[in-house]
Amino acid sequence: MALTNPVTPSNDAKTITTTISIHADGAIIASGNIKVSSGASAFDALQAFAQQQGLALTYKGSGATTYVTGINGYNAGPAGTMTGWLYSVNGTLPGSSMGAYTLKDGDSISMTYIK
C-alpha cells in the first residue's frame, strides 16, 4: 500500500500574506508581499521573501535562536557594537527572535539596518 498525505482541515496548506520592507542607509532595499504557510515564523517569511527577491540573506541559529547576520551585504558587526538588523512587526518590537515569532495573516514586517 502506498503512503499518502491526506489533506484534512488540521493539516491543509492554508496560507497567510505578510508585507515585508527592508531598509538600510535611509533607503528601501526591497518591499512587497509574500505568502507563507499558516503558522510560519517571521524568519520563514523573510527567507521566502529574500529568495523571491533574489536577496543575499545570511543568518545563524534556528528557531528561537535565529539571528539575521546580513542582507545584501549589510552585515552585523562584532558582538557589542550595536550594528545589525532590527525587526518589528506591525510597528512593534517583539520580545523574541524572528524564528520564534509566529505570524498572523496581514502582519507587516520591517527590517532596519542599524549601523
Biopython code that builds the backbone (N, CA, C, O; Angstrom):
import numpy as np
from Bio.PDB.StructureBuilder import StructureBuilder

atoms = [
    (1, "MET", "N", (0.842, -1.189, 0.000)),
    (1, "MET", "CA", (0.000, 0.000, 0.000)),
    (1, "MET", "C", (0.883, 1.246, 0.000)),
    (1, "MET", "O", (1.817, 1.348, 0.795)),
    (2, "ALA", "N", (0.593, 2.170, -0.870)),
    (2, "ALA", "CA", (1.385, 3.398, -0.962)),
    (2, "ALA", "C", (0.982, 4.367, 0.144)),
    (2, "ALA", "O", (-0.186, 4.466, 0.523)),
    (3, "LEU", "N", (1.977, 5.070, 0.643)),
    (3, "LEU", "CA", (1.694, 6.092, 1.662)),
    (3, "LEU", "C", (1.181, 7.342, 0.972)),
    (3, "LEU", "O", (1.688, 7.734, -0.080)),
    (4, "THR", "N", (0.191, 7.957, 1.554)),
    (4, "THR", "CA", (-0.343, 9.199, 1.002)),
    (4, "THR", "C", (-0.362, 10.255, 2.093)),
    (4, "THR", "O", (-0.276, 9.947, 3.282)),
    (5, "ASN", "N", (-0.472, 11.466, 1.679)),
    (5, "ASN", "CA", (-0.582, 12.587, 2.619)),
    (5, "ASN", "C", (-1.974, 13.176, 2.483)),
    (5, "ASN", "O", (-2.186, 14.091, 1.686)),
    (6, "PRO", "N", (-2.933, 12.659, 3.256)),
    (6, "PRO", "CA", (-4.296, 13.176, 3.132)),
    (6, "PRO", "C", (-4.384, 14.636, 3.585)),
    (6, "PRO", "O", (-3.718, 15.054, 4.532)),
    (7, "VAL", "N", (-5.204, 15.377, 2.899)),
    (7, "VAL", "CA", (-5.422, 16.773, 3.279)),
    (7, "VAL", "C", (-6.657, 16.825, 4.157)),
    (7, "VAL", "O", (-7.759, 16.491, 3.722)),
    (8, "THR", "N", (-6.466, 17.240, 5.378)),
    (8, "THR", "CA", (-7.575, 17.383, 6.321)),
    (8, "THR", "C", (-7.570, 18.806, 6.832)),
    (8, "THR", "O", (-6.582, 19.520, 6.657)),
    (9, "PRO", "N", (-8.656, 19.236, 7.465)),
    (9, "PRO", "CA", (-8.689, 20.605, 7.979)),
    (9, "PRO", "C", (-7.529, 20.918, 8.934)),
    (9, "PRO", "O", (-7.147, 22.081, 9.062)),
    (10, "SER", "N", (-6.967, 19.921, 9.598)),
    (10, "SER", "CA", (-5.904, 20.202, 10.563)),
    (10, "SER", "C", (-4.532, 20.319, 9.918)),
    (10, "SER", "O", (-3.619, 20.861, 10.541)),
    (11, "ASN", "N", (-4.348, 19.826, 8.682)),
    (11, "ASN", "CA", (-3.028, 19.938, 8.061)),
    (11, "ASN", "C", (-3.110, 20.443, 6.620)),
    (11, "ASN", "O", (-2.265, 20.102, 5.792)),
    (12, "ASP", "N", (-4.113, 21.244, 6.326)),
    (12, "ASP", "CA", (-4.228, 21.762, 4.973)),
    (12, "ASP", "C", (-3.152, 22.824, 4.722)),
    (12, "ASP", "O", (-2.458, 23.258, 5.641)),
    (13, "ALA", "N", (-3.036, 23.223, 3.471)),
    (13, "ALA", "CA", (-1.979, 24.145, 3.082)),
    (13, "ALA", "C", (-2.474, 25.594, 3.155)),
    (13, "ALA", "O", (-2.278, 26.356, 2.208)),
    (14, "LYS", "N", (-3.101, 25.976, 4.245)),
    (14, "LYS", "CA", (-3.593, 27.343, 4.390)),
    (14, "LYS", "C", (-2.414, 28.314, 4.367)),
    (14, "LYS", "O", (-1.382, 28.069, 4.991)),
    (15, "THR", "N", (-2.577, 29.394, 3.655)),
    (15, "THR", "CA", (-1.514, 30.390, 3.588)),
    (15, "THR", "C", (-1.983, 31.706, 4.179)),
    (15, "THR", "O", (-3.177, 31.991, 4.265)),
    (16, "ILE", "N", (-1.014, 32.483, 4.576)),
    (16, "ILE", "CA", (-1.256, 33.844, 5.044)),
    (16, "ILE", "C", (-0.376, 34.774, 4.212)),
    (16, "ILE", "O", (0.609, 34.346, 3.611)),
    (17, "THR", "N", (-0.741, 36.023, 4.188)),
    (17, "THR", "CA", (0.043, 37.009, 3.450)),
    (17, "THR", "C", (0.620, 38.007, 4.434)),
    (17, "THR", "O", (-0.073, 38.503, 5.323)),
    (18, "THR", "N", (1.899, 38.292, 4.262)),
    (18, "THR", "CA", (2.557, 39.295, 5.089)),
    (18, "THR", "C", (3.292, 40.270, 4.180)),
    (18, "THR", "O", (3.698, 39.912, 3.075)),
    (19, "THR", "N", (3.459, 41.480, 4.638)),
    (19, "THR", "CA", (4.196, 42.502, 3.913)),
    (19, "THR", "C", (5.564, 42.639, 4.565)),
    (19, "THR", "O", (5.671, 42.665, 5.791)),
    (20, "ILE", "N", (6.598, 42.725, 3.759)),
    (20, "ILE", "CA", (7.955, 42.883, 4.276)),
    (20, "ILE", "C", (8.596, 44.096, 3.622)),
    (20, "ILE", "O", (8.499, 44.280, 2.409)),
    (21, "SER", "N", (9.255, 44.926, 4.432)),
    (21, "SER", "CA", (10.059, 46.015, 3.896)),
    (21, "SER", "C", (11.424, 45.960, 4.574)),
    (21, "SER", "O", (11.527, 45.761, 5.784)),
    (22, "ILE", "N", (12.464, 46.140, 3.769)),
    (22, "ILE", "CA", (13.839, 46.048, 4.247)),
    (22, "ILE", "C", (14.513, 47.390, 3.982)),
    (22, "ILE", "O", (14.569, 47.859, 2.846)),
    (23, "HIS", "N", (15.030, 48.005, 5.064)),
    (23, "HIS", "CA", (15.601, 49.355, 4.989)),
    (23, "HIS", "C", (17.064, 49.356, 5.428)),
    (23, "HIS", "O", (17.428, 48.702, 6.405)),
    (24, "ALA", "N", (17.900, 50.098, 4.693)),
    (24, "ALA", "CA", (19.298, 50.296, 5.085)),
    (24, "ALA", "C", (19.773, 51.625, 4.517)),
    (24, "ALA", "O", (19.442, 51.974, 3.384)),
    (25, "ASP", "N", (20.541, 52.357, 5.294)),
    (25, "ASP", "CA", (21.091, 53.653, 4.874)),
    (25, "ASP", "C", (20.021, 54.602, 4.356)),
    (25, "ASP", "O", (20.244, 55.322, 3.383)),
    (26, "GLY", "N", (18.859, 54.605, 5.002)),
    (26, "GLY", "CA", (17.792, 55.527, 4.646)),
    (26, "GLY", "C", (17.063, 55.183, 3.363)),
    (26, "GLY", "O", (16.241, 55.969, 2.893)),
    (27, "ALA", "N", (17.346, 54.031, 2.790)),
    (27, "ALA", "CA", (16.694, 53.624, 1.542)),
    (27, "ALA", "C", (15.985, 52.290, 1.737)),
    (27, "ALA", "O", (16.313, 51.522, 2.641)),
    (28, "ILE", "N", (15.014, 52.030, 0.880)),
    (28, "ILE", "CA", (14.328, 50.740, 0.901)),
    (28, "ILE", "C", (15.062, 49.811, -0.068)),
    (28, "ILE", "O", (15.147, 50.088, -1.264)),
    (29, "ILE", "N", (15.590, 48.704, 0.466)),
    (29, "ILE", "CA", (16.278, 47.708, -0.367)),
    (29, "ILE", "C", (15.244, 46.890, -1.130)),
    (29, "ILE", "O", (15.405, 46.622, -2.320)),
    (30, "ALA", "N", (14.187, 46.499, -0.435)),
    (30, "ALA", "CA", (13.128, 45.704, -1.062)),
    (30, "ALA", "C", (11.864, 45.837, -0.236)),
    (30, "ALA", "O", (11.914, 46.057, 0.974)),
    (31, "SER", "N", (10.732, 45.700, -0.905)),
    (31, "SER", "CA", (9.451, 45.782, -0.226)),
    (31, "SER", "C", (8.427, 45.018, -1.046)),
    (31, "SER", "O", (8.446, 45.055, -2.276)),
    (32, "GLY", "N", (7.524, 44.319, -0.343)),
    (32, "GLY", "CA", (6.475, 43.606, -1.060)),
    (32, "GLY", "C", (5.757, 42.622, -0.168)),
    (32, "GLY", "O", (5.994, 42.568, 1.039)),
    (33, "ASN", "N", (4.879, 41.844, -0.770)),
    (33, "ASN", "CA", (4.094, 40.843, -0.054)),
    (33, "ASN", "C", (4.648, 39.454, -0.327)),
    (33, "ASN", "O", (5.237, 39.201, -1.378)),
    (34, "ILE", "N", (4.454, 38.564, 0.627)),
    (34, "ILE", "CA", (4.850, 37.166, 0.462)),
    (34, "ILE", "C", (3.782, 36.295, 1.110)),
    (34, "ILE", "O", (3.259, 36.627, 2.174)),
    (35, "LYS", "N", (3.466, 35.192, 0.469)),
    (35, "LYS", "CA", (2.543, 34.209, 1.050)),
    (35, "LYS", "C", (3.373, 33.110, 1.694)),
    (35, "LYS", "O", (4.308, 32.590, 1.086)),
    (36, "VAL", "N", (3.027, 32.761, 2.926)),
    (36, "VAL", "CA", (3.696, 31.677, 3.650)),
    (36, "VAL", "C", (2.622, 30.798, 4.283)),
    (36, "VAL", "O", (1.456, 31.182, 4.367)),
    (37, "SER", "N", (3.027, 29.635, 4.718)),
    (37, "SER", "CA", (2.091, 28.718, 5.361)),
    (37, "SER", "C", (1.621, 29.276, 6.689)),
    (37, "SER", "O", (2.373, 29.947, 7.396)),
    (38, "SER", "N", (0.377, 28.994, 7.020)),
    (38, "SER", "CA", (-0.149, 29.375, 8.327)),
    (38, "SER", "C", (0.752, 28.761, 9.395)),
    (38, "SER", "O", (1.128, 27.593, 9.291)),
    (39, "GLY", "N", (1.097, 29.531, 10.412)),
    (39, "GLY", "CA", (1.987, 29.055, 11.468)),
    (39, "GLY", "C", (3.447, 29.373, 11.211)),
    (39, "GLY", "O", (4.301, 29.038, 12.032)),
    (40, "ALA", "N", (3.759, 30.020, 10.077)),
    (40, "ALA", "CA", (5.142, 30.361, 9.742)),
    (40, "ALA", "C", (5.675, 31.421, 10.691)),
    (40, "ALA", "O", (4.919, 32.226, 11.235)),
    (41, "SER", "N", (6.990, 31.408, 10.883)),
    (41, "SER", "CA", (7.638, 32.429, 11.714)),
    (41, "SER", "C", (7.972, 33.643, 10.853)),
    (41, "SER", "O", (7.938, 33.577, 9.624)),
    (42, "ALA", "N", (8.291, 34.738, 11.511)),
    (42, "ALA", "CA", (8.728, 35.939, 10.798)),
    (42, "ALA", "C", (9.973, 35.628, 9.973)),
    (42, "ALA", "O", (10.135, 36.159, 8.874)),
    (43, "PHE", "N", (10.857, 34.769, 10.496)),
    (43, "PHE", "CA", (12.058, 34.415, 9.753)),
    (43, "PHE", "C", (11.726, 33.558, 8.530)),
    (43, "PHE", "O", (12.349, 33.717, 7.480)),
    (44, "ASP", "N", (10.753, 32.654, 8.653)),
    (44, "ASP", "CA", (10.319, 31.869, 7.493)),
    (44, "ASP", "C", (9.895, 32.807, 6.361)),
    (44, "ASP", "O", (10.252, 32.603, 5.201)),
    (45, "ALA", "N", (9.131, 33.835, 6.720)),
    (45, "ALA", "CA", (8.658, 34.801, 5.721)),
    (45, "ALA", "C", (9.828, 35.575, 5.128)),
    (45, "ALA", "O", (9.869, 35.799, 3.918)),
    (46, "LEU", "N", (10.781, 35.986, 5.963)),
    (46, "LEU", "CA", (11.948, 36.716, 5.458)),
    (46, "LEU", "C", (12.745, 35.845, 4.495)),
    (46, "LEU", "O", (13.170, 36.320, 3.442)),
    (47, "GLN", "N", (12.952, 34.582, 4.839)),
    (47, "GLN", "CA", (13.686, 33.677, 3.949)),
    (47, "GLN", "C", (12.980, 33.541, 2.603)),
    (47, "GLN", "O", (13.620, 33.621, 1.555)),
    (48, "ALA", "N", (11.668, 33.337, 2.627)),
    (48, "ALA", "CA", (10.902, 33.183, 1.387)),
    (48, "ALA", "C", (10.953, 34.467, 0.563)),
    (48, "ALA", "O", (11.081, 34.419, -0.660)),
    (49, "PHE", "N", (10.853, 35.608, 1.233)),
    (49, "PHE", "CA", (10.886, 36.903, 0.550)),
    (49, "PHE", "C", (12.262, 37.139, -0.067)),
    (49, "PHE", "O", (12.360, 37.588, -1.209)),
    (50, "ALA", "N", (13.321, 36.841, 0.679)),
    (50, "ALA", "CA", (14.687, 37.024, 0.169)),
    (50, "ALA", "C", (14.891, 36.180, -1.086)),
    (50, "ALA", "O", (15.485, 36.644, -2.059)),
    (51, "GLN", "N", (14.399, 34.943, -1.066)),
    (51, "GLN", "CA", (14.530, 34.067, -2.223)),
    (51, "GLN", "C", (13.741, 34.628, -3.405)),
    (51, "GLN", "O", (14.233, 34.655, -4.533)),
    (52, "GLN", "N", (12.520, 35.073, -3.140)),
    (52, "GLN", "CA", (11.664, 35.638, -4.188)),
    (52, "GLN", "C", (12.311, 36.862, -4.834)),
    (52, "GLN", "O", (12.227, 37.044, -6.049)),
    (53, "GLN", "N", (12.958, 37.703, -4.018)),
    (53, "GLN", "CA", (13.525, 38.964, -4.489)),
    (53, "GLN", "C", (14.985, 38.844, -4.939)),
    (53, "GLN", "O", (15.550, 39.806, -5.458)),
    (54, "GLY", "N", (15.595, 37.677, -4.747)),
    (54, "GLY", "CA", (16.997, 37.495, -5.123)),
    (54, "GLY", "C", (17.957, 38.197, -4.170)),
    (54, "GLY", "O", (19.036, 38.623, -4.582)),
    (55, "LEU", "N", (17.576, 38.322, -2.906)),
    (55, "LEU", "CA", (18.424, 38.982, -1.910)),
    (55, "LEU", "C", (19.346, 37.962, -1.243)),
    (55, "LEU", "O", (18.947, 36.823, -0.998)),
    (56, "ALA", "N", (20.572, 38.371, -0.953)),
    (56, "ALA", "CA", (21.503, 37.522, -0.213)),
    (56, "ALA", "C", (21.177, 37.649, 1.272)),
    (56, "ALA", "O", (21.229, 38.746, 1.828)),
    (57, "LEU", "N", (20.839, 36.526, 1.917)),
    (57, "LEU", "CA", (20.466, 36.513, 3.328)),
    (57, "LEU", "C", (21.402, 35.570, 4.076)),
    (57, "LEU", "O", (21.551, 34.408, 3.696)),
    (58, "THR", "N", (22.034, 36.070, 5.141)),
    (58, "THR", "CA", (22.863, 35.218, 5.987)),
    (58, "THR", "C", (22.314, 35.281, 7.407)),
    (58, "THR", "O", (21.769, 36.296, 7.838)),
    (59, "TYR", "N", (22.473, 34.174, 8.117)),
    (59, "TYR", "CA", (21.938, 34.084, 9.474)),
    (59, "TYR", "C", (22.663, 32.979, 10.209)),
    (59, "TYR", "O", (23.385, 32.178, 9.616)),
    (60, "LYS", "N", (22.455, 32.954, 11.517)),
    (60, "LYS", "CA", (22.960, 31.840, 12.313)),
    (60, "LYS", "C", (21.880, 31.424, 13.291)),
    (60, "LYS", "O", (20.985, 32.206, 13.613)),
    (61, "GLY", "N", (21.968, 30.188, 13.762)),
    (61, "GLY", "CA", (20.974, 29.664, 14.681)),
    (61, "GLY", "C", (19.726, 29.206, 13.962)),
    (61, "GLY", "O", (19.636, 29.261, 12.736)),
    (62, "SER", "N", (18.755, 28.749, 14.756)),
    (62, "SER", "CA", (17.469, 28.332, 14.210)),
    (62, "SER", "C", (16.413, 28.469, 15.302)),
    (62, "SER", "O", (16.727, 28.535, 16.490)),
    (63, "GLY", "N", (15.163, 28.508, 14.872)),
    (63, "GLY", "CA", (14.080, 28.646, 15.845)),
    (63, "GLY", "C", (14.268, 29.884, 16.702)),
    (63, "GLY", "O", (14.496, 30.979, 16.190)),
    (64, "ALA", "N", (14.170, 29.700, 18.012)),
    (64, "ALA", "CA", (14.244, 30.828, 18.948)),
    (64, "ALA", "C", (15.617, 31.497, 18.983)),
    (64, "ALA", "O", (15.749, 32.594, 19.528)),
    (65, "THR", "N", (16.651, 30.854, 18.409)),
    (65, "THR", "CA", (17.993, 31.454, 18.417)),
    (65, "THR", "C", (18.386, 32.027, 17.059)),
    (65, "THR", "O", (19.549, 32.378, 16.855)),
    (66, "THR", "N", (17.443, 32.128, 16.133)),
    (66, "THR", "CA", (17.746, 32.664, 14.804)),
    (66, "THR", "C", (18.189, 34.118, 14.903)),
    (66, "THR", "O", (17.542, 34.935, 15.557)),
    (67, "TYR", "N", (19.311, 34.429, 14.238)),
    (67, "TYR", "CA", (19.838, 35.792, 14.223)),
    (67, "TYR", "C", (20.250, 36.126, 12.792)),
    (67, "TYR", "O", (21.093, 35.445, 12.208)),
    (68, "VAL", "N", (19.652, 37.176, 12.228)),
    (68, "VAL", "CA", (19.992, 37.620, 10.876)),
    (68, "VAL", "C", (21.331, 38.345, 10.952)),
    (68, "VAL", "O", (21.462, 39.347, 11.655)),
    (69, "THR", "N", (22.329, 37.832, 10.220)),
    (69, "THR", "CA", (23.656, 38.448, 10.241)),
    (69, "THR", "C", (23.894, 39.369, 9.052)),
    (69, "THR", "O", (24.755, 40.246, 9.114)),
    (70, "GLY", "N", (23.138, 39.182, 7.962)),
    (70, "GLY", "CA", (23.343, 40.059, 6.821)),
    (70, "GLY", "C", (22.248, 39.948, 5.782)),
    (70, "GLY", "O", (21.647, 38.891, 5.591)),
    (71, "ILE", "N", (22.002, 41.067, 5.114)),
    (71, "ILE", "CA", (21.089, 41.105, 3.967)),
    (71, "ILE", "C", (21.756, 41.966, 2.908)),
    (71, "ILE", "O", (22.037, 43.143, 3.134)),
    (72, "ASN", "N", (22.007, 41.363, 1.745)),
    (72, "ASN", "CA", (22.594, 42.077, 0.602)),
    (72, "ASN", "C", (23.846, 42.876, 0.951)),
    (72, "ASN", "O", (24.004, 44.005, 0.487)),
    (73, "GLY", "N", (24.727, 42.313, 1.753)),
    (73, "GLY", "CA", (25.997, 42.961, 2.071)),
    (73, "GLY", "C", (25.961, 43.876, 3.273)),
    (73, "GLY", "O", (27.009, 44.351, 3.710)),
    (74, "TYR", "N", (24.788, 44.141, 3.824)),
    (74, "TYR", "CA", (24.691, 44.911, 5.069)),
    (74, "TYR", "C", (24.784, 43.900, 6.205)),
    (74, "TYR", "O", (23.823, 43.190, 6.503)),
    (75, "ASN", "N", (25.958, 43.847, 6.837)),
    (75, "ASN", "CA", (26.229, 42.799, 7.814)),
    (75, "ASN", "C", (26.324, 43.333, 9.234)),
    (75, "ASN", "O", (26.751, 44.463, 9.469)),
    (76, "ALA", "N", (25.913, 42.489, 10.173)),
    (76, "ALA", "CA", (26.013, 42.824, 11.588)),
    (76, "ALA", "C", (27.486, 42.923, 11.972)),
    (76, "ALA", "O", (28.322, 42.171, 11.471)),
    (77, "GLY", "N", (27.789, 43.853, 12.862)),
    (77, "GLY", "CA", (29.159, 43.997, 13.341)),
    (77, "GLY", "C", (29.440, 43.012, 14.461)),
    (77, "GLY", "O", (28.578, 42.209, 14.817)),
    (78, "PRO", "N", (30.647, 43.071, 15.020)),
    (78, "PRO", "CA", (31.001, 42.186, 16.133)),
    (78, "PRO", "C", (30.067, 42.399, 17.328)),
    (78, "PRO", "O", (29.488, 43.473, 17.495)),
    (79, "ALA", "N", (29.934, 41.373, 18.142)),
    (79, "ALA", "CA", (29.092, 41.460, 19.340)),
    (79, "ALA", "C", (29.469, 42.688, 20.155)),
    (79, "ALA", "O", (30.649, 42.993, 20.329)),
    (80, "GLY", "N", (28.464, 43.383, 20.648)),
    (80, "GLY", "CA", (28.693, 44.561, 21.471)),
    (80, "GLY", "C", (28.786, 45.862, 20.699)),
    (80, "GLY", "O", (28.859, 46.928, 21.310)),
    (81, "THR", "N", (28.785, 45.809, 19.363)),
    (81, "THR", "CA", (28.903, 47.039, 18.577)),
    (81, "THR", "C", (27.563, 47.681, 18.256)),
    (81, "THR", "O", (27.524, 48.804, 17.754)),
    (82, "MET", "N", (26.467, 46.989, 18.536)),
    (82, "MET", "CA", (25.119, 47.504, 18.267)),
    (82, "MET", "C", (24.905, 47.797, 16.780)),
    (82, "MET", "O", (24.127, 48.684, 16.429)),
    (83, "THR", "N", (25.591, 47.060, 15.910)),
    (83, "THR", "CA", (25.402, 47.155, 14.472)),
    (83, "THR", "C", (24.719, 45.885, 14.011)),
    (83, "THR", "O", (25.188, 44.785, 14.301)),
    (84, "GLY", "N", (23.615, 46.027, 13.296)),
    (84, "GLY", "CA", (22.944, 44.833, 12.799)),
    (84, "GLY", "C", (21.521, 45.107, 12.389)),
    (84, "GLY", "O", (21.120, 46.254, 12.196)),
    (85, "TRP", "N", (20.760, 44.034, 12.258)),
    (85, "TRP", "CA", (19.387, 44.096, 11.776)),
    (85, "TRP", "C", (18.397, 44.039, 12.927)),
    (85, "TRP", "O", (18.489, 43.182, 13.806)),
    (86, "LEU", "N", (17.454, 44.961, 12.905)),
    (86, "LEU", "CA", (16.389, 45.034, 13.894)),
    (86, "LEU", "C", (15.078, 44.802, 13.147)),
    (86, "LEU", "O", (14.868, 45.348, 12.064)),
    (87, "TYR", "N", (14.200, 43.993, 13.732)),
    (87, "TYR", "CA", (12.923, 43.775, 13.065)),
    (87, "TYR", "C", (11.777, 44.208, 13.956)),
    (87, "TYR", "O", (11.866, 44.186, 15.184)),
    (88, "SER", "N", (10.696, 44.605, 13.297)),
    (88, "SER", "CA", (9.464, 44.929, 14.006)),
    (88, "SER", "C", (8.306, 44.304, 13.239)),
    (88, "SER", "O", (8.400, 44.058, 12.036)),
    (89, "VAL", "N", (7.224, 44.054, 13.946)),
    (89, "VAL", "CA", (6.008, 43.522, 13.338)),
    (89, "VAL", "C", (4.879, 44.477, 13.694)),
    (89, "VAL", "O", (4.605, 44.721, 14.869)),
    (90, "ASN", "N", (4.231, 45.012, 12.676)),
    (90, "ASN", "CA", (3.140, 45.972, 12.865)),
    (90, "ASN", "C", (3.583, 47.148, 13.732)),
    (90, "ASN", "O", (2.808, 47.656, 14.542)),
    (91, "GLY", "N", (4.842, 47.581, 13.556)),
    (91, "GLY", "CA", (5.364, 48.743, 14.262)),
    (91, "GLY", "C", (5.820, 48.486, 15.685)),
    (91, "GLY", "O", (6.193, 49.427, 16.385)),
    (92, "THR", "N", (5.803, 47.230, 16.136)),
    (92, "THR", "CA", (6.188, 46.888, 17.500)),
    (92, "THR", "C", (7.406, 45.971, 17.482)),
    (92, "THR", "O", (7.501, 45.077, 16.641)),
    (93, "LEU", "N", (8.339, 46.192, 18.412)),
    (93, "LEU", "CA", (9.498, 45.314, 18.532)),
    (93, "LEU", "C", (9.108, 44.100, 19.374)),
    (93, "LEU", "O", (8.881, 44.230, 20.576)),
    (94, "PRO", "N", (9.027, 42.919, 18.753)),
    (94, "PRO", "CA", (8.679, 41.728, 19.525)),
    (94, "PRO", "C", (9.788, 41.391, 20.524)),
    (94, "PRO", "O", (10.945, 41.758, 20.317)),
    (95, "GLY", "N", (9.442, 40.711, 21.579)),
    (95, "GLY", "CA", (10.433, 40.344, 22.588)),
    (95, "GLY", "C", (11.054, 38.990, 22.326)),
    (95, "GLY", "O", (11.495, 38.321, 23.260)),
    (96, "SER", "N", (11.096, 38.571, 21.055)),
    (96, "SER", "CA", (11.667, 37.272, 20.712)),
    (96, "SER", "C", (12.376, 37.375, 19.371)),
    (96, "SER", "O", (12.246, 38.374, 18.663)),
    (97, "SER", "N", (13.128, 36.331, 19.027)),
    (97, "SER", "CA", (13.801, 36.317, 17.738)),
    (97, "SER", "C", (12.780, 36.121, 16.619)),
    (97, "SER", "O", (11.645, 35.712, 16.860)),
    (98, "MET", "N", (13.205, 36.419, 15.391)),
    (98, "MET", "CA", (12.326, 36.226, 14.229)),
    (98, "MET", "C", (11.899, 34.772, 14.093)),
    (98, "MET", "O", (10.798, 34.487, 13.620)),
    (99, "GLY", "N", (12.764, 33.852, 14.506)),
    (99, "GLY", "CA", (12.477, 32.438, 14.367)),
    (99, "GLY", "C", (11.436, 31.939, 15.348)),
    (99, "GLY", "O", (10.881, 30.855, 15.171)),
    (100, "ALA", "N", (11.169, 32.724, 16.384)),
    (100, "ALA", "CA", (10.195, 32.324, 17.404)),
    (100, "ALA", "C", (8.877, 33.082, 17.279)),
    (100, "ALA", "O", (7.917, 32.768, 17.983)),
    (101, "TYR", "N", (8.818, 34.072, 16.396)),
    (101, "TYR", "CA", (7.618, 34.891, 16.264)),
    (101, "TYR", "C", (6.692, 34.297, 15.208)),
    (101, "TYR", "O", (7.060, 34.236, 14.035)),
    (102, "THR", "N", (5.502, 33.861, 15.599)),
    (102, "THR", "CA", (4.526, 33.289, 14.673)),
    (102, "THR", "C", (3.673, 34.396, 14.069)),
    (102, "THR", "O", (3.054, 35.184, 14.784)),
    (103, "LEU", "N", (3.653, 34.441, 12.752)),
    (103, "LEU", "CA", (2.908, 35.479, 12.040)),
    (103, "LEU", "C", (1.419, 35.208, 11.991)),
    (103, "LEU", "O", (0.971, 34.065, 12.082)),
    (104, "LYS", "N", (0.663, 36.281, 11.846)),
    (104, "LYS", "CA", (-0.765, 36.214, 11.591)),
    (104, "LYS", "C", (-1.010, 36.833, 10.216)),
    (104, "LYS", "O", (-0.218, 37.652, 9.748)),
    (105, "ASP", "N", (-2.097, 36.444, 9.580)),
    (105, "ASP", "CA", (-2.427, 36.992, 8.267)),
    (105, "ASP", "C", (-2.487, 38.508, 8.337)),
    (105, "ASP", "O", (-3.118, 39.071, 9.231)),
    (106, "GLY", "N", (-1.827, 39.171, 7.389)),
    (106, "GLY", "CA", (-1.848, 40.633, 7.314)),
    (106, "GLY", "C", (-0.745, 41.319, 8.103)),
    (106, "GLY", "O", (-0.631, 42.544, 8.053)),
    (107, "ASP", "N", (0.076, 40.559, 8.835)),
    (107, "ASP", "CA", (1.182, 41.183, 9.571)),
    (107, "ASP", "C", (2.139, 41.887, 8.621)),
    (107, "ASP", "O", (2.303, 41.485, 7.469)),
    (108, "SER", "N", (2.760, 42.931, 9.118)),
    (108, "SER", "CA", (3.735, 43.697, 8.353)),
    (108, "SER", "C", (5.073, 43.659, 9.087)),
    (108, "SER", "O", (5.174, 44.092, 10.235)),
    (109, "ILE", "N", (6.099, 43.137, 8.414)),
    (109, "ILE", "CA", (7.446, 43.032, 8.992)),
    (109, "ILE", "C", (8.316, 44.132, 8.412)),
    (109, "ILE", "O", (8.332, 44.350, 7.200)),
    (110, "SER", "N", (9.036, 44.822, 9.277)),
    (110, "SER", "CA", (10.001, 45.817, 8.842)),
    (110, "SER", "C", (11.367, 45.419, 9.350)),
    (110, "SER", "O", (11.545, 45.173, 10.543)),
    (111, "MET", "N", (12.340, 45.354, 8.445)),
    (111, "MET", "CA", (13.727, 45.061, 8.791)),
    (111, "MET", "C", (14.516, 46.367, 8.607)),
    (111, "MET", "O", (14.462, 46.989, 7.547)),
    (112, "THR", "N", (15.243, 46.768, 9.650)),
    (112, "THR", "CA", (16.012, 48.008, 9.590)),
    (112, "THR", "C", (17.455, 47.738, 9.981)),
    (112, "THR", "O", (17.728, 47.136, 11.020)),
    (113, "TYR", "N", (18.379, 48.191, 9.136)),
    (113, "TYR", "CA", (19.803, 48.025, 9.411)),
    (113, "TYR", "C", (20.270, 49.183, 10.291)),
    (113, "TYR", "O", (20.111, 50.352, 9.939)),
    (114, "ILE", "N", (20.843, 48.839, 11.434)),
    (114, "ILE", "CA", (21.377, 49.832, 12.378)),
    (114, "ILE", "C", (22.901, 49.800, 12.279)),
    (114, "ILE", "O", (23.516, 48.747, 12.448)),
    (115, "LYS", "N", (23.508, 50.956, 12.005)),
    (115, "LYS", "CA", (24.971, 50.962, 11.930)),
    (115, "LYS", "C", (25.577, 51.905, 12.929)),
    (115, "LYS", "O", (26.800, 52.030, 12.997)),
]
sb = StructureBuilder()
sb.init_structure("model")
sb.init_model(0)
sb.init_chain("A")
sb.init_seg("    ")
for serial, (resi, resn, name, xyz) in enumerate(atoms, 1):
    if name == "N":
        sb.init_residue(resn, " ", resi, " ")
    sb.init_atom(name, np.array(xyz, "f"), 0.0, 1.0, " ", f" {name:<3s}", serial, name[0])
structure = sb.get_structure()
